[in-house]
Amino acid sequence: MTIRSMTGFGRAAGPVAGGTGEVFARSVNHRSLDLTVKVRETDIALEPVVRGVFTRRLSRGKVDVTVRIKRSGSDGYEVSLNEGLLEAVLARWALLAGKFPIAARLEARDLLSIPQVFSVETGTTEFSPEEVAEVERLADAAASSLIEMRETEGRALASDLQVRVTRLQTRARGLAERRDEVTRGIHAALRERLKHLFSDATLDPGRLEQEAILAADKSDISEELQRLEAHLAQFGQLITSASEPAGKKLDFLSQEILRELNTLGAKARDLHLIREVLEMKSELEAVREQIPNIE
């Protein structure tokens, strides 16, 4: 399974309930799954069916789903005529026609323009199990179309992230190869500093060596490098072969990688090491900007 983006759209249409149906889905970034299903009042019974499909297929993102059912008959509509009101209007009109020079006959279009004479109400439609299954298939097809687009964008994200993680791994290996050199440099710098500060005093070589060892131990970066390399390896594996949506795991790993880089920077006593850590943090920032786009 490749990583997925959280942005995209999908659509599916087909025959439903003696007419036609359409399911349209659009998604953007969100920390969890925020699903909204919009249906007409007459089709409210379909809302939980469609919601169930998208809840099973997606794990993150703000997803808006719209369901439209177009019927070929008059099912679901009830037309009412307020006869009492119409009789009152016609009687009043006949009276006015006797007083003023206006036509006494009203056309149908005139009656339709009178408020409250006609009303059209919609009732909740009952769907058969077969019709519900048709809508469910449309919803599943729309979800598949949405996921396909999210996976296409996800592959582009994965390609960019893989390049950046490879750069970080290369730099981490370079730091590991210079670890002993950095330690020796710390020893030498400490000795030179003490000699400069106490040029007129006689220093115990044993105590000097002990202080150098303590300083080197405080500046040792072995554990940080090991954890950093492990986190980067896991990050790369999730990008290429995650078995489930990996956005939250990648976000956590990026925080752990930043933690190790901060520790390396705090321990750094070597100019080259400081520069490398800064470059790695800059690269990691570009990675972290992409992670909120991943499901």
N, C-alpha and C positions, 0 to 999 in steps of 0.2 A: 504493500500500500504506500502510495506517495503522499507527501504532505499536501494539504489543501489550503487554498486561500479561503477567506470568509466573505469575499465579495463575488457577486455573480447574479445571474437570473436564469430562470427556466420557464418553459411554457409547454402545455400539452392541451390538445383539443380532440373532441370526438363525440359520438352520439351518446346522449344521456336522456332518460325519461321521455322518450318520444320526440326529443328535440336535439339540441346540441349543447355541449358543455365545454368550458374552458377553465383551466387552472393556471394561474400565473404567479410565479414566486420570485422575489427579489431579496437579496441579503447583503448586509454590510457588517463591519466589525463589531463585536461585542464580547465581553469577558465570559458570558455564559450564553445559553440558548434563550433568546427572547423572541417568542413566536406569536405572531398576530395573524388570525385567520378571518378574512372578511367575506361574509356571505349575505345575500338578501334575506329579509325577514321570512320570506316564504320558504327559504332553503335552510333554515337554521338547524334542521336535523342533520345536515351534512357536516356541520362544523367539527364535531368531535372525531368524525371519521378522517377528515383531512388533517386535523391536528395530530392524530395518532400516527399517520404516515410520516409526516415531517419530523416528529419527535423521535421516531425510530431511526430515521436516516441521517439526522444531523445532531451535532453535539454542541456547537457554538455558533454565535452570530445572531444579529438582529434580523429576523426573517419575516417578511410581510407576504402573505399568501392571499390571493383574491380568487374567489370561485364565482363563475357566472354560468347560469343555466338558462337557456332560451327555449321556451316551449313552443310547439307548433300549433297549439289550440288555446282555448280560453281557460284552461285549468288553473286554479289558484287565484282567480279573480272573481269578485262579486260586485255587480253593478246595481246600485239602489236608486230609486226614483222617489223623491219626496212629493207625492201626489197632492197632499194638502197644500203645500207651499205653491205648487204649480197652479192649482185651481185658484188660489188667492191672487197670484200674479196675473193670470188670464182675466179674471173678473175685474181686477183693477185696471188692466189695460183696455178692456172693452169700455169701461166707464170713461177713461181718458179719451178714447177714440171718439166718443160721442160729444165731447166738449171741445176737442182740438182737432185741427186738420192733419191727423196722422193715420197711417194704415191700421186697420183693426186686426189684420191677420199677422201673426208672428210665425216666422220660419224656424226650422229646427236649429239653425245656427244661432238664432236669437235666444232660444231656450237654453242652449249649451253654455251661453255666456252668463247666465244668471247664477250667482253663487248659491251653493247648498241645495240646488234642485237635483243635481246628479252627484253621486259619490261612488268612487271605485275603491273597494277594500281588498286587501290581500290577506289570505289565510295561510296558515302553515300547511305546506304540502307534505303528504305522507309518501315516502319512497318505498318501493318494494325492495327486498333483499338483492334482487338482480340489479336494480338501479343504483343502489348503494355501492355494489361491487363495481359498477361502471365508473362511478365517481372516484372510488378508491384507486382503481387502475389509472385514471387520469392523474390523480394526485401523485401516485408513485412515479409515473412517467415524467411529470413536472419536476419532482425531486431529483430524479436521475439526470435530467437535463441541467438542473442547477448544480448538482455535484460534478458533472462533467466539466462545466465551466470553471468551477472552483479548483478542480484538479489540474486543469490546463494552466491556470494562473499559479497554482501551487508548484508545478514543475519549474516554472520560471523563477519562483522564489527559492526553491531548493537549489537550483543551479547557482544562483548568486551567493547564497549562504555557504554552499560547499566550497566555493572559491575563497571566501573570506575565512572560513574555519581552517582550510588548508594553510593559508598564510599564517594564522595564529599558531598552528601546530609546528610549522617550520621555525618560527621565531622561538617557540617554547623549547624545541630541540636544541636550537643554537644556544639558548641560555643554559640548558643542562650540560652541554659540552664545555661551557666556560665556567662551570661551577667551581671546580678545583682552582682554576686560575683566579677567580674572584676571591676565594678563601685565602689564597697565598697573598694576594694584594692587600687584604685586610690586615693580615699579620705584619706585612712589611710596613704598611702605613702607620700602624700602631707603634711599632718599634721606633720609626723615624720621629714620630710625634713625641714620644716619651724622651727620646734622646735630646730633642730640641728643647723640651720644657725643662729637663733636668740635666743640662749639659755639664754642670759642675758637681753633680751628685753621683755617688756610686750606687748603681742599681743592682739588686740581686737578680742574676740571670734567671733563676728558677721562678721568682715572683713575676718577672717580666713575661716569661713564657706562659705562666698561669693566666695572667691578665689577657694576654693575646688569645689564648684558647677560649676564655670566657667571652671575649668580644666577638670572636669568630663564630662561637656557638649561637650568640644572639643574632648574628647576621646570616646564619646558615639558611639557605633557601631550598634545601633538598625536598622537604615535605611539601612545600608550596608548589614546587615544580611537578612533583609526582601527582598531586591532586589536580593541578591544572591540566596536565596531559591526560589524566583519566576523564576529566569533565569534557575536554575537547573531543576525545575519542567517542564518548557516549553521545555527544551532541551530533557529531558526524554520522553516527549510526542511526540516530533517530531521523535525520534528514533523508537518508537513502532507503531505510527499510523499516519504518515504523509500522507496527501491526494495528495501530489505533490512532485517533487524532492526537497529535503530539504538541500542540501549541502551548499548553500549560506546562508540560515537562521542559520544553525548550526555554520557556520564560524562567523557570526555576534554575535550570542549568546556567543560563546567562548571568543570573544573579550570583551564583557560586563562582563562576569564572571571574567576574568582576571583583568578588571578595578576595580571591587569591592574587589577582593583579594588584589590588590595593595593598595587600600585605607585602608583596614583593617590592612595591615602590617604597613602602615604609622602611624595609630592611636594607634597601639599596645603598651601597657605599661606593659603587662603581659607576662612572659616568656612562659607560656603554650600556650597563644594565638599566640605568634610569631612562636612557633614550629608548631602549627596546620596550620597556614597560609602557612608556607613553604612546609609542606606536601601536602596541597591542590594544591599549585602552581605546584608542581612536578607531581601530578596526572593529573592536567589540561594540562600540557605540553604533556603528553602521548596522551590525547584526541585530542589536536590540531594537532598532527602529523598524526592522522588518517583522519581528516576532508578533506584534499585535495583529498582523494581517493573517496569521496562521490559525487554522481551526485546531 
